[in-house]
Amino acid sequence: MVQQILDSSASSSNRTAASKTCLDLLRYADHRTNLAATDALPHGRNKDARAWLSAALVYQYDCWSTLKYANDTSLVDKTMAFFHSSVIPSGSDSLSMVLNYDVFGDKTGLWGPARTERDGFWEPAPAPGGPGPAGGVPRDLKADVAVCKKGCEYESVQKAVDAAPDNAGPGSRFVIWIKAGVYEETVRVPLEKRNVVFMGDGIGKTVISGSLNVGKQGISTYNSATVAVVGDGFMATGLTIQNTAGPDAHQAVAFRSGSDLSVVENCEFLGNQDTLYAHSLRQYYKSCRIQGNVDFIFGNSASFFQDCLILVAPRQLNPEKGENNAVTAHGRIDPAQSTGFVFQDCVINGTDAYMALYHSKPKVHKNYLGRPWKEYSRTVFIHCTLEALIMPDGFLPWSGDFALKTLYYGEFENRGPGSDTAKRVSWSSQIPAEHAGKRICLSIPKLSLVGLKTKSNIGNTPRSLEHKNLLDSTISSPNMAFHGHHSLYLFLLIALASITNHAEARRLLESLVPKPEIPSIPKPELTPLPKPELPSLPKLEIPTLPKPEVPTMPKSEVPTLPKPEVPTLPKPEIPTLPKPELPTLPKFEFPTLPKPELPSLPTLPKPTLEKAESPKPTLPEIPKPQMQELPKPAVPELPKLPELPTLPKPELPTVPKPEVPTLPKPELPALPKPEMPKLPELPKIPA
């Protein structure tokens, strides 16, 4: 159906772009569902299956949402209705079944609709010892190719990405060294480019810059990113990614990631609205700098932000007038999705330019930790420093009471002037101590370095990360296989195969459910066994032991010390001084002096000088005129003008429209064609 929309959209750039994006998203959903059915579930990797099915549901929903902005034909409308009534509900049901199996196993009596922390439901903490992302990007990576303006294998980042091998296995990385410089381009790391690493020369030195935004024809938030990554295992370190779209650009993404088990360390993301789009799957950001203003960290991924500096920047148009800014906008659409944002040991502050505006008018510049983009938004802040720009409310509603009963916004042991929770909104939470003390694994990149045989030091394999028990892990122990629960596995596989066209899923299903001929087994006759007679045992007599006598120790006498007498000091009397009465001074009134009129001075005759030796004329001394105070003239009161009579509105006679006679068209006589006299032949001039 979506392909039909694309084939019929040559005249509409918006519909063409929407259908292309939708086809890509459905391809990603198909890929993740296939991985869950054929790779994760058969090997007991339940949390991998949950992460991938959560992402598949994100892609299906985003396809529907993308078509919503290009719904101008009946075919688009029918396609959206099919997604809303069939595709998305089926994906939600499959995800819910996998969640129940992961949490409750074969205790199907406990299975039911997904519950959340707001319902008082907390998943059990996973067993300790699993791998985690705390090591970040390895320090001793060696470049496979280099990018620079001159003298390298490639002059653009995209060409270097295109050179990476397709579908690389878990035992290899493709490291791209992006040397210092500004690269004005958009970069796409597609699904088949796995384990790609961007290694720059440092924040502010290696810069990838773009300016795509939704103000341009055919551009959506999803495809406005300067750098967009879909291939799994992506890593980046030591670079800046920015979107420089102008003040009328609205949504303009700097970095979008749908890379599973991705690790980004020591990077900078610059933008305004929607700077960092953590779109889907499991992501880890360490020691990064993220700058923006409106919902500038958003998406429906399971992302963990550690030791990051998060800065609010001024709005581009009239920043002095004030604004409402939200740092985060998480987009979880289903309670069974293993997604959420966790911020640990981060600093939330403003840029120097923004803080100057804030301190000048703190009441008009309002900043919040987040607002719920979707119904089951989930975000927590742990051990973070919240500066003064954070409002006492903490969080901002999206619209009315939307999502306020289903979201989860939690805080635990934050610090700073913005961390006071006394005036927090009633729908935010303080993480209970019994859950805050447990070790959990979020849906963050848990296996980023496991099994990778690269040029890096294996000793840099990240250790497990301990933080608060809020969101579930998406990596399970390989020991949790389906042995003993074969029928439940078949049930889940049937559900997944019913919503996809995966030949591999159906092949597994057929191989697991053969059709053998079962012979009829006769029911055996059971012979009742005689009840055995047990011999009577003699009663065992236990001797009574004498109670030992404990000697009584004499009680020692403690001498009683006399209580010292403390003299009571008399309370000094402080004399009350009379309040002095200050005299009220009369208000001094300045007299109004009339403006004096100066008399005209006489014009002196210009002296005539006969000779240079003539004596200097003596000018007569003009006496200083004396000012005479003139009396203020009395202004006579003018008589009131008489009221003018109201004249009646004259009635104008209706003039009949004159009839213009139609004049006959004169007939012009046909003039005879004049005959031109024949000119005589000119004599031939000899050569």
C-alpha positions in Angstrom: 0.0 0.0 0.0 2.8 2.4 0.8 4.5 1.6 -2.4 1.3 2.4 -4.3 1.3 5.8 -2.5 4.9 6.4 -3.7 4.1 5.4 -7.3 1.2 7.8 -7.4 2.9 10.8 -5.8 5.0 12.2 -8.6 3.1 15.5 -8.4 3.5 15.9 -4.6 7.0 16.3 -3.1 5.6 16.1 0.5 3.8 12.8 -0.2 6.8 11.4 -2.1 9.1 12.2 0.8 6.6 10.8 3.4 6.1 7.5 1.5 9.9 7.0 1.1 10.5 7.6 4.8 7.6 5.2 5.6 9.1 2.5 3.4 12.5 2.8 5.1 10.8 2.6 8.5 8.8 -0.5 7.6 12.0 -2.1 6.3 13.6 -1.4 9.8 10.5 -2.8 11.5 10.7 -6.0 9.4 14.4 -6.4 10.2 13.9 -6.0 14.0 10.9 -8.3 14.1 12.8 -11.0 12.2 15.8 -10.7 14.6 13.4 -11.1 17.6 11.7 -14.2 16.1 14.7 -16.0 14.7 17.7 -14.8 16.7 16.7 -13.6 20.2 13.8 -15.8 21.3 15.2 -19.2 20.2 18.3 -18.5 22.3 16.6 -17.2 25.4 17.6 -13.6 24.8 14.3 -12.2 26.0 15.5 -8.7 26.6 17.0 -8.4 23.2 13.7 -9.5 21.8 11.9 -6.8 23.9 14.3 -4.1 22.7 13.9 -5.1 19.0 10.1 -5.4 19.2 10.0 -2.1 21.0 11.9 -0.5 18.1 9.6 -2.3 15.5 6.6 -0.7 17.2 8.4 2.7 17.0 8.9 2.3 13.3 5.3 1.3 12.6 3.9 4.2 14.6 6.3 6.7 12.9 5.3 5.4 9.5 1.6 6.2 10.4 2.6 9.5 11.9 4.6 10.5 8.8 1.7 9.7 6.4 -0.5 11.9 8.7 1.2 15.0 7.3 0.7 14.0 3.7 -2.9 12.6 4.0 -4.4 14.2 0.9 -5.7 11.2 -1.0 -8.0 8.3 -0.2 -5.2 5.8 -0.6 -3.2 7.5 2.1 -6.3 7.6 4.4 -6.9 3.9 3.9 -3.3 3.0 4.6 -3.3 5.0 7.8 -6.5 3.3 8.9 -5.0 -0.1 8.2 -1.9 0.8 10.3 -4.1 2.1 13.2 -6.5 -0.8 13.3 -4.2 -3.8 12.5 -0.4 -3.3 12.2 0.2 -1.2 15.4 -2.2 -3.2 17.6 -0.6 -6.5 16.5 2.9 -5.2 17.2 1.7 -4.0 20.7 0.2 -7.4 21.5 3.4 -9.3 20.5 5.5 -7.0 22.6 3.2 -7.4 25.6 3.5 -11.3 25.3 7.3 -11.1 25.2 7.3 -8.8 28.2 5.0 -11.2 30.2 7.2 -14.1 29.3 10.4 -12.3 30.3 9.0 -11.2 33.7 6.8 -14.1 34.7 8.0 -17.0 32.6 5.6 -20.0 32.4 3.4 -18.6 35.3 0.7 -17.6 32.8 -1.7 -16.9 35.5 0.3 -13.7 36.2 0.2 -12.6 32.6 -1.8 -9.5 31.8 -1.7 -6.0 30.4 1.6 -4.2 30.9 2.0 -2.3 34.1 4.3 0.6 34.9 6.0 2.3 37.8 3.0 4.6 38.2 1.0 1.4 38.9 3.4 0.5 41.6 5.0 -2.3 39.5 8.8 -2.6 39.4 10.5 -5.3 37.4 13.0 -7.5 39.3 16.6 -6.3 39.1 18.7 -8.4 36.8 21.5 -10.5 38.2 24.8 -8.8 38.6 27.8 -9.4 36.5 26.5 -8.6 33.0 28.6 -6.5 30.6 27.9 -2.8 30.4 29.0 0.4 28.7 31.0 2.1 31.4 34.2 1.8 29.4 33.0 4.1 26.6 34.9 4.2 23.3 38.2 2.4 23.3 41.2 4.6 23.5 43.6 2.8 21.1 41.5 2.7 17.9 43.4 2.7 14.7 42.0 4.4 11.6 41.0 2.3 8.6 40.5 5.4 6.4 41.0 9.2 6.9 38.9 12.2 5.8 40.3 15.7 5.3 40.2 18.5 2.8 43.4 17.5 0.9 45.7 14.6 1.0 43.4 11.9 2.5 41.6 8.9 0.9 38.3 10.8 1.1 37.3 14.5 1.2 33.8 13.9 2.6 32.6 11.9 5.5 29.7 10.3 3.5 32.2 8.9 0.9 34.1 7.3 3.7 30.9 5.8 5.2 30.0 4.4 1.7 33.4 2.6 1.7 32.7 0.7 4.9 31.9 -3.0 4.3 28.2 -4.1 4.4 26.8 -6.3 7.2 30.1 -6.5 9.0 30.2 -9.2 11.7 30.6 -8.6 15.4 34.3 -9.2 15.2 35.3 -6.0 13.3 35.0 -2.2 13.3 35.5 0.3 10.5 37.2 3.4 12.0 37.0 6.7 10.1 39.4 9.3 11.2 37.8 12.7 10.5 40.6 15.2 10.7 40.1 18.8 11.9 38.0 21.0 9.7 34.4 22.0 9.0 32.5 19.5 6.8 29.3 21.1 5.4 27.3 18.0 4.5 24.6 15.6 5.6 25.8 12.2 6.6 23.8 8.9 6.5 25.0 5.6 8.1 22.5 3.1 6.7 21.3 -0.2 8.2 23.8 -2.4 6.5 26.8 -0.3 7.7 27.5 -1.9 11.1 30.2 -1.1 13.7 31.2 2.2 12.0 33.3 4.5 14.2 33.7 8.3 13.8 37.0 9.5 15.4 37.5 13.3 15.3 40.3 15.5 16.4 38.3 17.1 19.2 35.2 19.1 20.0 35.1 22.3 18.0 38.0 21.1 15.8 36.2 18.4 13.8 32.8 19.8 12.9 30.1 18.3 10.7 27.6 21.0 9.9 24.2 21.1 8.1 21.1 23.2 7.9 18.1 21.0 6.9 14.9 21.9 8.6 11.1 21.4 8.3 10.7 24.8 6.8 12.1 23.4 3.5 9.8 21.6 1.0 9.7 17.8 1.6 11.7 17.9 4.8 10.4 16.4 8.0 11.9 16.3 11.5 13.0 12.7 10.9 15.1 13.5 7.8 16.3 17.0 8.8 19.3 15.5 10.7 22.8 16.6 9.9 24.1 13.1 10.8 21.7 10.1 11.0 22.8 6.6 12.0 20.8 3.4 11.6 23.6 0.7 11.5 24.1 -1.1 14.8 27.2 -0.7 16.9 28.0 2.9 15.9 30.6 4.8 17.9 31.7 8.4 17.9 34.3 10.5 19.8 36.0 13.9 19.6 33.8 15.8 17.2 31.0 18.4 16.9 27.7 17.9 15.0 25.5 20.9 14.5 22.4 22.2 12.7 22.7 25.9 11.8 19.1 26.4 10.5 17.9 29.9 10.9 15.3 31.4 13.4 12.3 30.4 11.3 13.4 26.8 10.8 11.5 25.2 13.8 12.5 21.5 14.0 16.1 21.1 12.9 17.9 18.0 14.1 21.7 17.8 14.5 22.0 14.1 15.3 19.5 11.2 14.9 20.3 7.7 16.1 18.5 4.4 15.6 21.7 2.4 16.1 21.4 -0.4 18.6 24.1 -0.7 21.2 25.7 2.6 20.1 28.3 4.5 22.2 29.0 8.3 21.8 31.7 9.9 24.0 33.2 13.4 24.2 31.0 14.8 21.4 29.1 18.0 21.1 25.6 18.5 19.6 24.6 22.1 18.8 21.1 23.2 17.7 17.9 24.9 18.8 14.7 22.9 18.6 15.1 19.1 18.5 18.9 19.0 18.6 19.4 15.3 19.6 16.9 12.8 18.3 17.5 9.6 20.2 15.1 7.8 18.0 15.0 4.1 19.0 16.9 1.1 20.5 19.7 1.3 23.0 22.1 4.2 23.2 24.9 5.4 25.6 26.2 9.0 25.8 29.2 9.8 28.0 30.8 13.2 28.7 29.0 14.9 25.9 27.8 18.5 25.5 24.2 19.0 24.3 22.9 22.4 23.5 19.4 23.6 22.4 16.1 25.1 23.7 12.9 23.4 22.7 12.6 19.7 23.5 16.2 19.4 22.4 16.7 15.8 23.7 13.8 13.7 22.4 12.8 10.3 20.9 11.6 6.8 22.0 14.9 5.1 22.7 16.4 3.6 25.8 19.2 6.1 26.3 21.6 6.6 29.2 23.3 9.9 29.6 26.3 10.0 32.0 28.5 12.9 33.0 27.0 15.1 30.2 26.7 18.9 30.2 23.3 20.0 29.0 22.9 23.7 28.2 19.8 25.8 27.3 20.6 28.3 24.6 18.6 31.5 23.8 15.8 31.4 21.3 16.8 32.9 18.0 13.9 35.4 17.7 13.4 38.0 20.5 15.0 36.0 23.2 14.6 38.8 25.7 10.8 38.4 25.7 11.0 35.1 27.6 10.0 31.5 26.8 9.1 28.0 28.1 11.9 25.5 27.4 11.8 21.7 28.1 15.1 19.8 28.1 13.6 16.4 27.3 10.5 15.1 25.5 10.4 11.3 25.6 8.1 9.5 23.2 7.1 6.1 24.6 3.8 5.0 23.1 3.3 1.7 24.7 3.7 0.6 28.4 5.4 -2.6 27.3 8.2 -0.8 25.5 11.6 -1.1 27.3 12.5 2.5 26.6 13.2 5.7 28.6 15.8 8.3 29.3 18.2 8.2 32.3 20.4 11.1 33.2 23.1 10.3 35.8 25.7 12.8 37.2 24.8 15.3 34.5 24.7 19.1 34.8 21.7 21.1 33.5 22.5 24.8 33.0 22.3 27.5 30.4 24.9 29.0 28.1 26.6 32.3 29.2 24.3 34.2 26.8 21.2 32.6 28.1 22.1 33.0 31.7 22.6 36.7 31.2 19.1 36.9 29.8 17.8 34.8 32.7 19.3 36.9 35.4 17.9 40.1 33.8 14.3 38.8 33.9 14.2 35.4 35.7 10.4 35.4 35.8 9.9 35.3 32.0 12.6 32.7 31.3 11.1 29.3 32.4 12.9 26.0 32.0 11.8 22.5 32.8 13.4 19.1 33.0 10.9 17.6 30.5 7.4 17.3 29.1 5.6 14.2 27.9 5.7 14.0 24.1 3.7 10.6 24.2 1.4 8.9 26.6 3.9 6.7 28.4 6.9 9.1 28.5 9.6 7.9 31.0 12.6 10.0 32.2 14.6 10.0 35.4 17.4 12.2 36.8 19.8 10.6 39.2 22.6 12.5 41.1 22.4 15.4 38.7 23.2 19.1 39.3 20.2 21.2 38.5 21.1 24.9 38.3 18.8 27.9 39.2 17.2 28.1 35.8 15.1 25.0 36.5 11.6 26.0 37.6 10.4 24.7 41.1 7.6 22.8 39.2 10.3 20.6 37.6 8.2 19.4 34.7 5.8 20.9 32.1 2.6 19.4 30.8 2.3 18.8 27.0 -1.3 19.8 26.6 -3.9 19.9 29.4 -3.8 16.6 31.3 -2.5 14.5 28.4 -0.3 11.6 29.7 -0.2 12.9 33.3 -1.6 9.6 34.7 0.6 7.3 32.6 4.0 8.9 32.4 6.9 8.4 34.8 9.1 11.3 35.8 11.5 10.4 38.6 14.3 12.1 40.6 16.8 10.7 43.1 19.3 12.6 45.2 19.9 15.5 42.8 21.7 18.7 43.9 21.9 22.4 43.0 19.4 25.3 43.4 17.0 23.7 40.9 16.8 20.4 42.7 14.4 21.4 45.5 11.4 19.0 45.2 9.1 20.8 47.6 7.1 22.4 44.8 7.3 19.7 42.2 4.2 18.9 40.2 2.0 16.2 41.7 2.5 13.8 38.8 6.3 13.6 39.1 7.9 11.1 41.5 10.7 10.7 44.0 12.2 7.3 43.4 11.6 5.0 46.4 14.7 4.1 48.4 14.0 0.4 48.2 14.2 0.6 44.4 16.8 3.3 44.2 19.3 1.1 46.0 19.0 -1.8 43.6 21.2 -2.4 40.6 19.3 -2.2 37.3 20.2 -2.4 33.6 18.3 0.0 31.4 17.7 -0.5 27.8 21.2 0.9 27.2 24.0 -0.5 25.1 25.0 -3.4 27.2 26.9 -5.4 24.7 28.7 -2.6 22.9 32.2 -4.3 23.2 31.4 -7.9 23.9 32.9 -10.4 21.4 34.6 -7.7 19.3 38.0 -8.8 18.2 39.5 -5.5 17.0 42.7 -3.6 17.1 41.6 -2.1 20.5 42.6 -3.5 23.8 40.2 -6.1 25.1 41.0 -4.8 28.6 38.8 -1.8 27.7 35.7 -4.0 27.7 33.3 -1.9 29.7 32.3 -3.2 33.1 28.7 -3.4 34.3 27.1 -0.1 35.1 25.3 0.3 38.4 22.5 2.8 38.7 18.9 3.0 39.9 16.3 0.3 39.5 13.8 2.1 37.2 13.8 0.7 33.8 14.3 -2.9 32.6 17.3 -4.3 31.0 17.3 -5.3 27.3 20.1 -7.8 27.6 19.5 -11.1 29.3 21.7 -13.9 30.5 22.2 -16.6 27.9 21.3 -19.1 30.6 17.6 -18.1 30.5 16.7 -20.3 27.6 13.4 -21.7 26.7 14.1 -25.2 28.0 11.0 -26.4 29.8 8.8 -23.7 28.2 8.6 -25.1 24.7 4.9 -24.5 24.3 5.2 -20.9 25.4 8.0 -20.3 22.9 5.8 -21.8 20.1 3.0 -19.5 21.2 5.2 -16.4 20.9 6.6 -17.5 17.6 3.1 -18.0 16.2 2.2 -14.5 17.3 5.3 -13.0 15.6 4.8 -15.0 12.4 1.2 -13.9 12.2 2.1 -10.2 11.9 5.0 -10.6 9.5 5.9 -12.3 6.3 9.2 -13.7 7.5 9.9 -17.0 5.7 12.5 -17.9 8.3 10.0 -17.4 11.2 7.5 -19.7 9.4 10.3 -22.2 8.7 11.2 -22.3 12.4 7.6 -22.7 13.3 7.1 -25.6 10.9 10.3 -27.3 12.1 9.2 -26.9 15.8 5.7 -28.2 15.1 6.0 -31.3 13.0 3.0 -33.5 12.1 4.0 -37.0 13.3 1.6 -39.9 13.5 0.9 -40.5 17.2 0.1 -44.2 17.9 -2.8 -45.0 20.2 -1.4 -46.0 23.6 -3.7 -48.3 25.6 -4.5 -47.0 29.1 -2.7 -49.2 31.6 -4.6 -51.0 34.4 -3.3 -49.9 37.7 -3.2 -52.6 40.4 -3.8 -51.2 43.9 -0.8 -51.8 46.2 -1.4 -53.1 49.7 -0.9 -50.6 52.4 2.3 -51.5 54.2 2.2 -52.1 58.0 4.7 -49.9 59.8 6.3 -51.3 63.0 5.6 -49.4 66.2 8.7 -47.7 67.5 9.3 -47.5 71.2 8.8 -44.1 72.7 12.1 -42.4 73.3 12.4 -41.1 76.9 14.5 -37.9 77.1 16.2 -37.5 80.5 15.5 -34.3 82.4 18.7 -32.4 83.0 19.0 -30.5 86.3 18.8 -26.7 86.0 22.3 -25.2 86.8 22.5 -22.8 89.6 23.8 -19.4 88.6 25.5 -17.6 91.5 24.0 -14.2 92.3 26.6 -11.4 92.1 26.4 -8.8 94.8 25.0 -5.5 93.4 27.6 -2.8 93.5 26.6 0.4 95.3 27.2 3.5 93.2 27.7 6.6 95.3 25.2 9.3 94.8 26.8 12.6 93.9 25.2 15.8 95.2 23.6 17.8 92.6 25.4 21.1 92.2 23.4 24.2 92.8 23.5 26.6 89.8 22.8 30.2 90.9 19.9 31.9 89.2 21.0 35.1 87.6 18.5 38.0 87.7 17.2 38.9 84.3 18.4 42.4 83.4 15.7 44.9 82.7 16.2 46.8 79.4 14.7 50.3 79.6 12.2 51.1 76.8 13.3 54.3 75.0 10.5 56.6 73.9 10.0 56.9 70.2 11.1 60.4 69.2 8.5 62.5 67.4 9.8 64.2 64.3 8.3 67.6 63.4 6.4 67.7 60.1 8.0 70.3 57.9 5.6 72.4 55.7 5.9 71.7 52.0 7.8 74.6 50.3 6.0 76.0 47.4 8.0 77.8 44.7 6.4 81.1 43.4 5.7 81.2 39.7 7.6 84.2 38.2 6.2 85.8 35.0 8.4 85.7 31.9 9.8 89.3 31.4 9.6 91.0 28.1 12.9 92.5 26.9 12.8 95.9 25.1 14.4 96.1 21.7 17.8 97.6 21.8 18.6 100.6 19.5 20.7 100.0 16.4 24.0 101.8 16.7 25.5 103.4 13.6 28.5 101.8 12.2 31.5 104.1 12.8 33.5 105.2 9.7 37.2 104.8 10.1 39.1 107.5 8.0 42.6 106.4 8.9 44.2 103.6 10.7 45.6 106.2 13.2 42.2 107.5 14.0 41.3 107.1 17.7 39.0 104.3 18.8 35.4 105.5 19.1 34.0 105.5 22.5 30.7 103.6 22.6 28.0 105.0 24.9 27.1 102.9 27.9 23.7 101.5 27.5 21.7 101.5 30.7 20.3 98.1 31.8 16.6 98.1 31.3 14.5 97.5 34.4 12.0 94.7 34.2 8.4 95.7 34.8 5.9 93.2 36.1 2.9 93.1 33.8 -0.5 92.2 35.1 -2.0 88.9 33.8 -4.7 89.8 31.3 -8.2 88.6 32.0 -9.5 86.2 29.4 -13.2 86.8 28.8 -15.4 83.8 28.9 -16.7 83.0 25.4 -20.4 82.4 25.0 -21.6 78.8 24.3 -22.3 78.2 20.7 -25.9 77.6 19.8 -27.0 74.0 18.9 -27.3 73.5 15.2 -30.6 72.3 13.9 -30.7 68.8 12.4 -31.4 69.1 8.7 -33.7 66.5 7.1 -32.0 64.2 4.7 -33.0 65.3 1.2 -34.6 62.7 -1.1 -32.9 62.6 -4.4 -35.2 62.0 -7.4 -34.5 58.8 -9.3 -33.2 59.7 -12.7 -34.3 57.3 -15.4 -31.6 55.5 -17.3 -31.4 57.1 -20.8 -31.8 54.7 -23.6 -28.9 55.0 -26.1 -30.1 54.3 -29.6 -28.2 51.7 -31.5 -26.6 53.2 -34.5 -26.5 51.2 -37.7 -23.1 50.0 -38.7 -22.1 52.0 -41.8 -21.4 50.0 -44.9 -18.1 51.1 -46.5 -18.0 50.9 -50.3 -15.5 48.6 -51.7 -12.7 50.5 -53.3 -11.4 49.3 -56.6 -7.9 47.9 -56.6 -5.6 50.4 -58.3 -3.7 49.1 -61.3 0.0 49.8 -61.1 1.5 50.9 -64.5 4.1 48.5 -65.8 7.6 49.9 -65.5 9.7 49.8 -68.6 12.6 47.4 -68.7 15.9 49.0 -67.8 18.7 48.7 -70.4 21.2 46.0 -69.7 24.5 47.5 -68.6 27.5 45.9 -70.3 30.1 44.3 -68.1 
